[in-house]
Amino acid sequence: MFADDCPLFQSRLYCTRWDGETKGDAINDAEYTGNVLLLLREAMNFVKSNTRKGWEKLPDGRKNKPEYAERAVLETMVNHFIHRDYTVIGGEVHLDIYDNRLVVTSPGGMYNGTLIQEQDIADVSSERRNPILANVMAQLDYMEKRGSGLTRICKETEALSGYKEELKPVFKSTTTQFQTIIYASHNRQNVGDMSETMSEIKLTERQQYIISLIKNVPTINVKQMSEIMSVNKRTVERDLTHLKKIGKLMREGSNKDGIWVVI
C-alpha cells in the first residue's frame, strides 16, 4: 500500500466537482490509482483546486474564510483511506464536491458491524480494519490511534467563521460503505473579493491545451478538438463546462482593480 508502484488495482480515488448541489454536469473530474500517500496528496490538491479560499479585509490585516477546514478534510480522507475495505475488488474511494458540501464515500462499513449514525461519535471505539496501515500512518503523524478522528473533523469544522449547528458534519454507514459529509461554511457567498480564489485555480494540461486551441482557431468545435487531442467528445465537453464556470466567476466578481489571474 505504500510502494511507489502499488500493485492493488482497487487502491483508487475518484474525484468529481459537480455543478450544483446534485449529480448532474461535472465541472471537473479526475481518477487516481496508486499508493495511499499519493492518493492522499491528490485528494487534498483536488479539494484545494475546486473550493473557494477567500478572505475579508480587516483594519489590521485580513481574515481567511475558506469553505472547508483543511484539517477536517485531511482527517476525513485519512479516515477513509485507512479504514476502507481493500478486499472489495473494483472498489474505490469517491470524493464528490458540490456547491454546498463535500462528500467522501468508501467501501466497507464499520468494522464491528454497527452503524455510525446510531452512535455518539465521542464514544466510538478505535477498531481498525487495517491495523498495519493505521500504524504506519500514525508514525507519519497523519492520524492518531485513539479513535478521535471523527470528533476532530467536527471540531475543526465548528471553528470556521460562520459555522452553524446545521452545518455539523454527518457520518453515515451501511454494511458495505462509509460516508462523510462536510458542509461548506455559510461564508461561501460572502468570501470577500475572489481574486485570491481565482489566482489559485489550477487547470489541467488538457484544459490549457483547449484554451490554446480556441485562441488559435476561434471557430474550432468540440468534434475537432476531440480528434486533435485523441479524447472523446464527452471529455472535451466536461472541460469546456469547467472553463465556462471559471469564466462565470470572473465575470461575477472583481477586485478593486478589476484584475484577475488564472493559473
PyRosetta script that sets phi, psi and omega in degrees:
from pyrosetta import init, pose_from_sequence

init()
pose = pose_from_sequence("MFADDCPLFQSRLYCTRWDGETKGDAINDAEYTGNVLLLLREAMNFVKSNTRKGWEKLPDGRKNKPEYAERAVLETMVNHFIHRDYTVIGGEVHLDIYDNRLVVTSPGGMYNGTLIQEQDIADVSSERRNPILANVMAQLDYMEKRGSGLTRICKETEALSGYKEELKPVFKSTTTQFQTIIYASHNRQNVGDMSETMSEIKLTERQQYIISLIKNVPTINVKQMSEIMSVNKRTVERDLTHLKKIGKLMREGSNKDGIWVVI")
pose.set_psi(1, -18.8)
pose.set_omega(1, 179.8)
pose.set_phi(2, -109.8)
pose.set_psi(2, 0.2)
pose.set_omega(2, -179.8)
pose.set_phi(3, -69.2)
pose.set_psi(3, 146.4)
pose.set_omega(3, 177.0)
pose.set_phi(4, -57.0)
pose.set_psi(4, -41.6)
pose.set_omega(4, 178.9)
pose.set_phi(5, -104.5)
pose.set_psi(5, 73.2)
pose.set_omega(5, -176.0)
pose.set_phi(6, -61.2)
pose.set_psi(6, 125.3)
pose.set_omega(6, -174.7)
pose.set_phi(7, -80.7)
pose.set_psi(7, -9.0)
pose.set_omega(7, -176.5)
pose.set_phi(8, -86.0)
pose.set_psi(8, 112.4)
pose.set_omega(8, -179.9)
pose.set_phi(9, -64.2)
pose.set_psi(9, -31.4)
pose.set_omega(9, -177.9)
pose.set_phi(10, -78.8)
pose.set_psi(10, 0.0)
pose.set_omega(10, 173.7)
pose.set_phi(11, -82.9)
pose.set_psi(11, 79.4)
pose.set_omega(11, -173.3)
pose.set_phi(12, -132.3)
pose.set_psi(12, 160.3)
pose.set_omega(12, 177.6)
pose.set_phi(13, -135.1)
pose.set_psi(13, 126.2)
pose.set_omega(13, 175.3)
pose.set_phi(14, -109.3)
pose.set_psi(14, 122.7)
pose.set_omega(14, -180.0)
pose.set_phi(15, -115.7)
pose.set_psi(15, 135.3)
pose.set_omega(15, 178.2)
pose.set_phi(16, -142.1)
pose.set_psi(16, 131.8)
pose.set_omega(16, 170.7)
pose.set_phi(17, -104.2)
pose.set_psi(17, 111.4)
pose.set_omega(17, -176.9)
pose.set_phi(18, -88.8)
pose.set_psi(18, 150.9)
pose.set_omega(18, 178.5)
pose.set_phi(19, -90.8)
pose.set_psi(19, 95.7)
pose.set_omega(19, -178.4)
pose.set_phi(20, 116.7)
pose.set_psi(20, -159.3)
pose.set_omega(20, -176.8)
pose.set_phi(21, -106.7)
pose.set_psi(21, 6.4)
pose.set_omega(21, 177.7)
pose.set_phi(22, -136.4)
pose.set_psi(22, 168.5)
pose.set_omega(22, 178.2)
pose.set_phi(23, -77.7)
pose.set_psi(23, 107.0)
pose.set_omega(23, 178.5)
pose.set_phi(24, -137.4)
pose.set_psi(24, -106.1)
pose.set_omega(24, 175.2)
pose.set_phi(25, -85.4)
pose.set_psi(25, 138.9)
pose.set_omega(25, 178.5)
pose.set_phi(26, -94.4)
pose.set_psi(26, 128.5)
pose.set_omega(26, 176.0)
pose.set_phi(27, -79.1)
pose.set_psi(27, -38.5)
pose.set_omega(27, -178.6)
pose.set_phi(28, -154.3)
pose.set_psi(28, 145.5)
pose.set_omega(28, 176.0)
pose.set_phi(29, -150.6)
pose.set_psi(29, 159.2)
pose.set_omega(29, -178.8)
pose.set_phi(30, -158.0)
pose.set_psi(30, 152.6)
pose.set_omega(30, 178.1)
pose.set_phi(31, -130.7)
pose.set_psi(31, 133.0)
pose.set_omega(31, -178.6)
pose.set_phi(32, -129.1)
pose.set_psi(32, 141.4)
pose.set_omega(32, 176.0)
pose.set_phi(33, -131.0)
pose.set_psi(33, 134.4)
pose.set_omega(33, 178.9)
pose.set_phi(34, 156.6)
pose.set_psi(34, -161.3)
pose.set_omega(34, -176.6)
pose.set_phi(35, -73.4)
pose.set_psi(35, 164.7)
pose.set_omega(35, -173.4)
pose.set_phi(36, -60.1)
pose.set_psi(36, -41.0)
pose.set_omega(36, -178.1)
pose.set_phi(37, -66.7)
pose.set_psi(37, -38.1)
pose.set_omega(37, 176.7)
pose.set_phi(38, -63.7)
pose.set_psi(38, -45.5)
pose.set_omega(38, -179.4)
pose.set_phi(39, -62.8)
pose.set_psi(39, -39.8)
pose.set_omega(39, 179.2)
pose.set_phi(40, -64.0)
pose.set_psi(40, -44.5)
pose.set_omega(40, -179.9)
pose.set_phi(41, -63.4)
pose.set_psi(41, -44.7)
pose.set_omega(41, -178.8)
pose.set_phi(42, -67.5)
pose.set_psi(42, -35.0)
pose.set_omega(42, 177.9)
pose.set_phi(43, -62.3)
pose.set_psi(43, -46.4)
pose.set_omega(43, -179.5)
pose.set_phi(44, -66.0)
pose.set_psi(44, -38.2)
pose.set_omega(44, 177.7)
pose.set_phi(45, -64.2)
pose.set_psi(45, -39.8)
pose.set_omega(45, -179.7)
pose.set_phi(46, -65.4)
pose.set_psi(46, -42.2)
pose.set_omega(46, 179.2)
pose.set_phi(47, -64.0)
pose.set_psi(47, -44.6)
pose.set_omega(47, -179.3)
pose.set_phi(48, -63.0)
pose.set_psi(48, -34.4)
pose.set_omega(48, -177.1)
pose.set_phi(49, -82.6)
pose.set_psi(49, -13.1)
pose.set_omega(49, -174.1)
pose.set_phi(50, -125.4)
pose.set_psi(50, 18.7)
pose.set_omega(50, 174.2)
pose.set_phi(51, -134.5)
pose.set_psi(51, 161.1)
pose.set_omega(51, -178.4)
pose.set_phi(52, -85.0)
pose.set_psi(52, 143.0)
pose.set_omega(52, 174.3)
pose.set_phi(53, -132.6)
pose.set_psi(53, 77.7)
pose.set_omega(53, -176.3)
pose.set_phi(54, -92.5)
pose.set_psi(54, -174.7)
pose.set_omega(54, 178.9)
pose.set_phi(55, -158.9)
pose.set_psi(55, 159.4)
pose.set_omega(55, 176.3)
pose.set_phi(56, -119.1)
pose.set_psi(56, 147.8)
pose.set_omega(56, -178.6)
pose.set_phi(57, -80.3)
pose.set_psi(57, 136.7)
pose.set_omega(57, 176.3)
pose.set_phi(58, -121.0)
pose.set_psi(58, 160.2)
pose.set_omega(58, -179.2)
pose.set_phi(59, -55.4)
pose.set_psi(59, -33.6)
pose.set_omega(59, -176.2)
pose.set_phi(60, -112.9)
pose.set_psi(60, 20.7)
pose.set_omega(60, 178.9)
pose.set_phi(61, 152.2)
pose.set_psi(61, -136.1)
pose.set_omega(61, 178.9)
pose.set_phi(62, -148.1)
pose.set_psi(62, 159.4)
pose.set_omega(62, -179.3)
pose.set_phi(63, -121.9)
pose.set_psi(63, 122.3)
pose.set_omega(63, 179.0)
pose.set_phi(64, -70.3)
pose.set_psi(64, 139.1)
pose.set_omega(64, -178.8)
pose.set_phi(65, -136.3)
pose.set_psi(65, 73.9)
pose.set_omega(65, -179.4)
pose.set_phi(66, -75.9)
pose.set_psi(66, 161.9)
pose.set_omega(66, 175.8)
pose.set_phi(67, -70.3)
pose.set_psi(67, -36.1)
pose.set_omega(67, -176.0)
pose.set_phi(68, -133.0)
pose.set_psi(68, 146.8)
pose.set_omega(68, 175.3)
pose.set_phi(69, -74.9)
pose.set_psi(69, 122.1)
pose.set_omega(69, -175.4)
pose.set_phi(70, -57.8)
pose.set_psi(70, -40.2)
pose.set_omega(70, -178.8)
pose.set_phi(71, -67.5)
pose.set_psi(71, -33.6)
pose.set_omega(71, 177.6)
pose.set_phi(72, -65.6)
pose.set_psi(72, -40.2)
pose.set_omega(72, 178.7)
pose.set_phi(73, -66.8)
pose.set_psi(73, -42.4)
pose.set_omega(73, 178.9)
pose.set_phi(74, -61.4)
pose.set_psi(74, -45.9)
pose.set_omega(74, 178.9)
pose.set_phi(75, -60.1)
pose.set_psi(75, -39.5)
pose.set_omega(75, 179.9)
pose.set_phi(76, -63.4)
pose.set_psi(76, -48.7)
pose.set_omega(76, -178.0)
pose.set_phi(77, -65.4)
pose.set_psi(77, -42.7)
pose.set_omega(77, 178.3)
pose.set_phi(78, -59.8)
pose.set_psi(78, -45.0)
pose.set_omega(78, -179.3)
pose.set_phi(79, -57.9)
pose.set_psi(79, -43.7)
pose.set_omega(79, -177.5)
pose.set_phi(80, -73.5)
pose.set_psi(80, -35.6)
pose.set_omega(80, 178.2)
pose.set_phi(81, -71.8)
pose.set_psi(81, -35.0)
pose.set_omega(81, -176.9)
pose.set_phi(82, -76.4)
pose.set_psi(82, -43.0)
pose.set_omega(82, -171.1)
pose.set_phi(83, -98.4)
pose.set_psi(83, -0.2)
pose.set_omega(83, -178.8)
pose.set_phi(84, -69.7)
pose.set_psi(84, 162.6)
pose.set_omega(84, 179.4)
pose.set_phi(85, -92.2)
pose.set_psi(85, 105.6)
pose.set_omega(85, -177.9)
pose.set_phi(86, -81.6)
pose.set_psi(86, -2.1)
pose.set_omega(86, 177.7)
pose.set_phi(87, -83.1)
pose.set_psi(87, -8.7)
pose.set_omega(87, 179.1)
pose.set_phi(88, -79.8)
pose.set_psi(88, 102.2)
pose.set_omega(88, -180.0)
pose.set_phi(89, -67.9)
pose.set_psi(89, 129.3)
pose.set_omega(89, -177.5)
pose.set_phi(90, 88.8)
pose.set_psi(90, 0.5)
pose.set_omega(90, 179.1)
pose.set_phi(91, -86.0)
pose.set_psi(91, 157.2)
pose.set_omega(91, 178.8)
pose.set_phi(92, -158.6)
pose.set_psi(92, 167.2)
pose.set_omega(92, 174.8)
pose.set_phi(93, -90.3)
pose.set_psi(93, 133.7)
pose.set_omega(93, 178.3)
pose.set_phi(94, -110.8)
pose.set_psi(94, 128.7)
pose.set_omega(94, 175.2)
pose.set_phi(95, -114.3)
pose.set_psi(95, 111.0)
pose.set_omega(95, -178.9)
pose.set_phi(96, -116.1)
pose.set_psi(96, 124.5)
pose.set_omega(96, 179.3)
pose.set_phi(97, -112.2)
pose.set_psi(97, 122.8)
pose.set_omega(97, 177.8)
pose.set_phi(98, -110.2)
pose.set_psi(98, 179.6)
pose.set_omega(98, 179.6)
pose.set_phi(99, -64.4)
pose.set_psi(99, -28.3)
pose.set_omega(99, -174.0)
pose.set_phi(100, -120.2)
pose.set_psi(100, 0.2)
pose.set_omega(100, -177.4)
pose.set_phi(101, -162.3)
pose.set_psi(101, 163.9)
pose.set_omega(101, 176.3)
pose.set_phi(102, -122.1)
pose.set_psi(102, 129.0)
pose.set_omega(102, -175.7)
pose.set_phi(103, -125.4)
pose.set_psi(103, 128.7)
pose.set_omega(103, 177.5)
pose.set_phi(104, -120.8)
pose.set_psi(104, 129.0)
pose.set_omega(104, -177.9)
pose.set_phi(105, -130.2)
pose.set_psi(105, 136.5)
pose.set_omega(105, -179.9)
pose.set_phi(106, -139.4)
pose.set_psi(106, 157.3)
pose.set_omega(106, 179.6)
pose.set_phi(107, -69.6)
pose.set_psi(107, 141.9)
pose.set_omega(107, 176.6)
pose.set_phi(108, 99.0)
pose.set_psi(108, 121.4)
pose.set_omega(108, 176.8)
pose.set_phi(109, -82.8)
pose.set_psi(109, -158.3)
pose.set_omega(109, 177.8)
pose.set_phi(110, -62.4)
pose.set_psi(110, 137.8)
pose.set_omega(110, -175.3)
pose.set_phi(111, -61.5)
pose.set_psi(111, -31.3)
pose.set_omega(111, -179.0)
pose.set_phi(112, -89.9)
pose.set_psi(112, 4.6)
pose.set_omega(112, 175.7)
pose.set_phi(113, 86.0)
pose.set_psi(113, -1.8)
pose.set_omega(113, 179.1)
pose.set_phi(114, -82.1)
pose.set_psi(114, 173.8)
pose.set_omega(114, 177.5)
pose.set_phi(115, -108.3)
pose.set_psi(115, 126.0)
pose.set_omega(115, -175.0)
pose.set_phi(116, -62.1)
pose.set_psi(116, -33.4)
pose.set_omega(116, -177.8)
pose.set_phi(117, -69.9)
pose.set_psi(117, -11.9)
pose.set_omega(117, 178.7)
pose.set_phi(118, -99.0)
pose.set_psi(118, 7.3)
pose.set_omega(118, -176.6)
pose.set_phi(119, -122.7)
pose.set_psi(119, 158.6)
pose.set_omega(119, 170.6)
pose.set_phi(120, -83.5)
pose.set_psi(120, 117.7)
pose.set_omega(120, -174.0)
pose.set_phi(121, -61.9)
pose.set_psi(121, -21.4)
pose.set_omega(121, 178.7)
pose.set_phi(122, -70.4)
pose.set_psi(122, -18.0)
pose.set_omega(122, -177.7)
pose.set_phi(123, -111.5)
pose.set_psi(123, 10.6)
pose.set_omega(123, -179.3)
pose.set_phi(124, -69.4)
pose.set_psi(124, 128.4)
pose.set_omega(124, -178.9)
pose.set_phi(125, -73.9)
pose.set_psi(125, 153.0)
pose.set_omega(125, -178.1)
pose.set_phi(126, -89.4)
pose.set_psi(126, 80.2)
pose.set_omega(126, 176.8)
pose.set_phi(127, -108.0)
pose.set_psi(127, 125.1)
pose.set_omega(127, -172.0)
pose.set_phi(128, -113.2)
pose.set_psi(128, 128.8)
pose.set_omega(128, 177.1)
pose.set_phi(129, -71.4)
pose.set_psi(129, -34.2)
pose.set_omega(129, -176.8)
pose.set_phi(130, -123.1)
pose.set_psi(130, 76.2)
pose.set_omega(130, -173.2)
pose.set_phi(131, -60.8)
pose.set_psi(131, -37.6)
pose.set_omega(131, -179.7)
pose.set_phi(132, -67.1)
pose.set_psi(132, -42.7)
pose.set_omega(132, 178.3)
pose.set_phi(133, -60.6)
pose.set_psi(133, -44.0)
pose.set_omega(133, 179.8)
pose.set_phi(134, -64.4)
pose.set_psi(134, -40.4)
pose.set_omega(134, -179.5)
pose.set_phi(135, -62.9)
pose.set_psi(135, -42.7)
pose.set_omega(135, 179.7)
pose.set_phi(136, -66.0)
pose.set_psi(136, -43.3)
pose.set_omega(136, -180.0)
pose.set_phi(137, -65.0)
pose.set_psi(137, -32.9)
pose.set_omega(137, 176.8)
pose.set_phi(138, -67.5)
pose.set_psi(138, -39.6)
pose.set_omega(138, 177.9)
pose.set_phi(139, -63.4)
pose.set_psi(139, -29.1)
pose.set_omega(139, 179.5)
pose.set_phi(140, -87.6)
pose.set_psi(140, 3.6)
pose.set_omega(140, 178.9)
pose.set_phi(141, 66.0)
pose.set_psi(141, 26.0)
pose.set_omega(141, 175.6)
pose.set_phi(142, -88.5)
pose.set_psi(142, -16.2)
pose.set_omega(142, -178.3)
pose.set_phi(143, -157.4)
pose.set_psi(143, 164.9)
pose.set_omega(143, 173.8)
pose.set_phi(144, -112.0)
pose.set_psi(144, 155.0)
pose.set_omega(144, -176.7)
pose.set_phi(145, -101.2)
pose.set_psi(145, 33.9)
pose.set_omega(145, -178.9)
pose.set_phi(146, -110.0)
pose.set_psi(146, 7.7)
pose.set_omega(146, -179.9)
pose.set_phi(147, 70.0)
pose.set_psi(147, 28.2)
pose.set_omega(147, -175.4)
pose.set_phi(148, -102.8)
pose.set_psi(148, 6.6)
pose.set_omega(148, -175.3)
pose.set_phi(149, -60.8)
pose.set_psi(149, -45.1)
pose.set_omega(149, -178.3)
pose.set_phi(150, -65.7)
pose.set_psi(150, -39.8)
pose.set_omega(150, 178.2)
pose.set_phi(151, -63.3)
pose.set_psi(151, -39.2)
pose.set_omega(151, -179.3)
pose.set_phi(152, -68.3)
pose.set_psi(152, -36.2)
pose.set_omega(152, 176.8)
pose.set_phi(153, -57.7)
pose.set_psi(153, -43.5)
pose.set_omega(153, 179.9)
pose.set_phi(154, -67.0)
pose.set_psi(154, -45.3)
pose.set_omega(154, -177.4)
pose.set_phi(155, -65.3)
pose.set_psi(155, -41.7)
pose.set_omega(155, 179.5)
pose.set_phi(156, -65.3)
pose.set_psi(156, -36.2)
pose.set_omega(156, 178.6)
pose.set_phi(157, -70.5)
pose.set_psi(157, -39.8)
pose.set_omega(157, 179.5)
pose.set_phi(158, -63.0)
pose.set_psi(158, -27.3)
pose.set_omega(158, -177.3)
pose.set_phi(159, -75.8)
pose.set_psi(159, -10.3)
pose.set_omega(159, -179.8)
pose.set_phi(160, -69.8)
pose.set_psi(160, 144.4)
pose.set_omega(160, 175.0)
pose.set_phi(161, -65.1)
pose.set_psi(161, 134.1)
pose.set_omega(161, 179.4)
pose.set_phi(162, 91.3)
pose.set_psi(162, 3.7)
pose.set_omega(162, -178.2)
pose.set_phi(163, -67.5)
pose.set_psi(163, 140.5)
pose.set_omega(163, 174.2)
pose.set_phi(164, -133.7)
pose.set_psi(164, 160.6)
pose.set_omega(164, -174.2)
pose.set_phi(165, -58.3)
pose.set_psi(165, -33.7)
pose.set_omega(165, -179.1)
pose.set_phi(166, -70.3)
pose.set_psi(166, -9.3)
pose.set_omega(166, 178.9)
pose.set_phi(167, -94.9)
pose.set_psi(167, 7.5)
pose.set_omega(167, -178.8)
pose.set_phi(168, -62.0)
pose.set_psi(168, 135.0)
pose.set_omega(168, 179.1)
pose.set_phi(169, -55.8)
pose.set_psi(169, 147.7)
pose.set_omega(169, -178.7)
pose.set_phi(170, -118.2)
pose.set_psi(170, 136.4)
pose.set_omega(170, 178.1)
pose.set_phi(171, -120.1)
pose.set_psi(171, 130.3)
pose.set_omega(171, -179.1)
pose.set_phi(172, -132.4)
pose.set_psi(172, 147.0)
pose.set_omega(172, 175.8)
pose.set_phi(173, -147.1)
pose.set_psi(173, 154.1)
pose.set_omega(173, 171.0)
pose.set_phi(174, -128.1)
pose.set_psi(174, -170.8)
pose.set_omega(174, 177.8)
pose.set_phi(175, -71.9)
pose.set_psi(175, -16.2)
pose.set_omega(175, -173.9)
pose.set_phi(176, -118.3)
pose.set_psi(176, -8.1)
pose.set_omega(176, -179.8)
pose.set_phi(177, -156.2)
pose.set_psi(177, 162.2)
pose.set_omega(177, 177.6)
pose.set_phi(178, -128.3)
pose.set_psi(178, 140.0)
pose.set_omega(178, -176.6)
pose.set_phi(179, -136.5)
pose.set_psi(179, 137.5)
pose.set_omega(179, 175.1)
pose.set_phi(180, -120.1)
pose.set_psi(180, 131.8)
pose.set_omega(180, 178.8)
pose.set_phi(181, -120.9)
pose.set_psi(181, 121.9)
pose.set_omega(181, 176.5)
pose.set_phi(182, -116.2)
pose.set_psi(182, 124.0)
pose.set_omega(182, -178.3)
pose.set_phi(183, -88.2)
pose.set_psi(183, 145.1)
pose.set_omega(183, -179.7)
pose.set_phi(184, -69.7)
pose.set_psi(184, 147.8)
pose.set_omega(184, 177.4)
pose.set_phi(185, -60.0)
pose.set_psi(185, 144.2)
pose.set_omega(185, 177.3)
pose.set_phi(186, -61.3)
pose.set_psi(186, -19.5)
pose.set_omega(186, -179.0)
pose.set_phi(187, -71.9)
pose.set_psi(187, -2.5)
pose.set_omega(187, -176.0)
pose.set_phi(188, -62.7)
pose.set_psi(188, -22.0)
pose.set_omega(188, 178.0)
pose.set_phi(189, -88.3)
pose.set_psi(189, -9.8)
pose.set_omega(189, 179.7)
pose.set_phi(190, -135.1)
pose.set_psi(190, 60.6)
pose.set_omega(190, -172.0)
pose.set_phi(191, -91.2)
pose.set_psi(191, 18.8)
pose.set_omega(191, -176.0)
pose.set_phi(192, 78.4)
pose.set_psi(192, -161.3)
pose.set_omega(192, 178.6)
pose.set_phi(193, -75.4)
pose.set_psi(193, 153.0)
pose.set_omega(193, -171.1)
pose.set_phi(194, -97.3)
pose.set_psi(194, 11.5)
pose.set_omega(194, -175.7)
pose.set_phi(195, -61.7)
pose.set_psi(195, -40.0)
pose.set_omega(195, -179.4)
pose.set_phi(196, -67.4)
pose.set_psi(196, -39.8)
pose.set_omega(196, 179.4)
pose.set_phi(197, -60.1)
pose.set_psi(197, -48.8)
pose.set_omega(197, -177.3)
pose.set_phi(198, -65.7)
pose.set_psi(198, -33.1)
pose.set_omega(198, -179.7)
pose.set_phi(199, -67.5)
pose.set_psi(199, -18.7)
pose.set_omega(199, -177.5)
pose.set_phi(200, -97.0)
pose.set_psi(200, -2.8)
pose.set_omega(200, 179.8)
pose.set_phi(201, -68.1)
pose.set_psi(201, 131.4)
pose.set_omega(201, -178.9)
pose.set_phi(202, -114.6)
pose.set_psi(202, 130.9)
pose.set_omega(202, 178.0)
pose.set_phi(203, -101.1)
pose.set_psi(203, 147.4)
pose.set_omega(203, 176.0)
pose.set_phi(204, -73.1)
pose.set_psi(204, 164.7)
pose.set_omega(204, 178.2)
pose.set_phi(205, -59.7)
pose.set_psi(205, -37.7)
pose.set_omega(205, -179.6)
pose.set_phi(206, -65.3)
pose.set_psi(206, -40.8)
pose.set_omega(206, 179.6)
pose.set_phi(207, -66.7)
pose.set_psi(207, -37.7)
pose.set_omega(207, 176.5)
pose.set_phi(208, -65.5)
pose.set_psi(208, -36.9)
pose.set_omega(208, 178.8)
pose.set_phi(209, -66.3)
pose.set_psi(209, -38.7)
pose.set_omega(209, 177.8)
pose.set_phi(210, -60.6)
pose.set_psi(210, -42.3)
pose.set_omega(210, 178.4)
pose.set_phi(211, -61.2)
pose.set_psi(211, -42.4)
pose.set_omega(211, -179.9)
pose.set_phi(212, -66.3)
pose.set_psi(212, -36.5)
pose.set_omega(212, 177.9)
pose.set_phi(213, -63.4)
pose.set_psi(213, -43.0)
pose.set_omega(213, -179.1)
pose.set_phi(214, -67.4)
pose.set_psi(214, -37.3)
pose.set_omega(214, 178.4)
pose.set_phi(215, -64.3)
pose.set_psi(215, -41.5)
pose.set_omega(215, -177.4)
pose.set_phi(216, -76.6)
pose.set_psi(216, -36.2)
pose.set_omega(216, -179.4)
pose.set_phi(217, -133.5)
pose.set_psi(217, 85.4)
pose.set_omega(217, -175.9)
pose.set_phi(218, -56.9)
pose.set_psi(218, -23.9)
pose.set_omega(218, -177.3)
pose.set_phi(219, -92.0)
pose.set_psi(219, 3.6)
pose.set_omega(219, -177.0)
pose.set_phi(220, -62.9)
pose.set_psi(220, 144.4)
pose.set_omega(220, -179.8)
pose.set_phi(221, -111.7)
pose.set_psi(221, 176.4)
pose.set_omega(221, -176.2)
pose.set_phi(222, -61.3)
pose.set_psi(222, -42.7)
pose.set_omega(222, -178.6)
pose.set_phi(223, -60.9)
pose.set_psi(223, -43.4)
pose.set_omega(223, -179.3)
pose.set_phi(224, -66.0)
pose.set_psi(224, -41.5)
pose.set_omega(224, 177.8)
pose.set_phi(225, -64.6)
pose.set_psi(225, -38.4)
pose.set_omega(225, 178.7)
pose.set_phi(226, -60.4)
pose.set_psi(226, -43.4)
pose.set_omega(226, -179.0)
pose.set_phi(227, -69.7)
pose.set_psi(227, -40.2)
pose.set_omega(227, -179.1)
pose.set_phi(228, -64.5)
pose.set_psi(228, -41.0)
pose.set_omega(228, -175.7)
pose.set_phi(229, -93.1)
pose.set_psi(229, -3.1)
pose.set_omega(229, 179.4)
pose.set_phi(230, 58.6)
pose.set_psi(230, 42.9)
pose.set_omega(230, 174.5)
pose.set_phi(231, -129.5)
pose.set_psi(231, 161.7)
pose.set_omega(231, -178.8)
pose.set_phi(232, -75.1)
pose.set_psi(232, 162.7)
pose.set_omega(232, -175.6)
pose.set_phi(233, -63.1)
pose.set_psi(233, -35.7)
pose.set_omega(233, -178.6)
pose.set_phi(234, -61.9)
pose.set_psi(234, -36.8)
pose.set_omega(234, 178.6)
pose.set_phi(235, -64.8)
pose.set_psi(235, -43.8)
pose.set_omega(235, 178.4)
pose.set_phi(236, -62.6)
pose.set_psi(236, -41.4)
pose.set_omega(236, -179.4)
pose.set_phi(237, -63.4)
pose.set_psi(237, -38.9)
pose.set_omega(237, 177.9)
pose.set_phi(238, -64.5)
pose.set_psi(238, -42.4)
pose.set_omega(238, 179.0)
pose.set_phi(239, -64.0)
pose.set_psi(239, -39.1)
pose.set_omega(239, 179.0)
pose.set_phi(240, -65.8)
pose.set_psi(240, -37.8)
pose.set_omega(240, 177.2)
pose.set_phi(241, -61.6)
pose.set_psi(241, -42.3)
pose.set_omega(241, 178.2)
pose.set_phi(242, -62.5)
pose.set_psi(242, -44.4)
pose.set_omega(242, -179.2)
pose.set_phi(243, -66.1)
pose.set_psi(243, -35.9)
pose.set_omega(243, 177.9)
pose.set_phi(244, -67.0)
pose.set_psi(244, -36.2)
pose.set_omega(244, 178.3)
pose.set_phi(245, -62.9)
pose.set_psi(245, -42.3)
pose.set_omega(245, 178.1)
pose.set_phi(246, -62.6)
pose.set_psi(246, -43.2)
pose.set_omega(246, 179.0)
pose.set_phi(247, -60.8)
pose.set_psi(247, -37.8)
pose.set_omega(247, 179.6)
pose.set_phi(248, -65.1)
pose.set_psi(248, -43.5)
pose.set_omega(248, 178.5)
pose.set_phi(249, -62.2)
pose.set_psi(249, -37.5)
pose.set_omega(249, -179.7)
pose.set_phi(250, -66.8)
pose.set_psi(250, -34.6)
pose.set_omega(250, -179.9)
pose.set_phi(251, -75.6)
pose.set_psi(251, -34.6)
pose.set_omega(251, -174.1)
pose.set_phi(252, -80.9)
pose.set_psi(252, -22.8)
pose.set_omega(252, -178.8)
pose.set_phi(253, -123.5)
pose.set_psi(253, 161.8)
pose.set_omega(253, 175.4)
pose.set_phi(254, -159.8)
pose.set_psi(254, 152.6)
pose.set_omega(254, 171.8)
pose.set_phi(255, -92.2)
pose.set_psi(255, -179.3)
pose.set_omega(255, -172.1)
pose.set_phi(256, -63.3)
pose.set_psi(256, -23.0)
pose.set_omega(256, -180.0)
pose.set_phi(257, -98.2)
pose.set_psi(257, -3.7)
pose.set_omega(257, -179.7)
pose.set_phi(258, 69.2)
pose.set_psi(258, 27.6)
pose.set_omega(258, -176.4)
pose.set_phi(259, -112.0)
pose.set_psi(259, 135.8)
pose.set_omega(259, 177.0)
pose.set_phi(260, -124.6)
pose.set_psi(260, 146.5)
pose.set_omega(260, 176.4)
pose.set_phi(261, -126.9)
pose.set_psi(261, 124.9)
pose.set_omega(261, 178.1)
pose.set_phi(262, -121.2)
pose.set_psi(262, 129.1)
pose.set_omega(262, 178.8)
pose.set_phi(263, -101.3)
pose.dump_pdb("model.pdb")
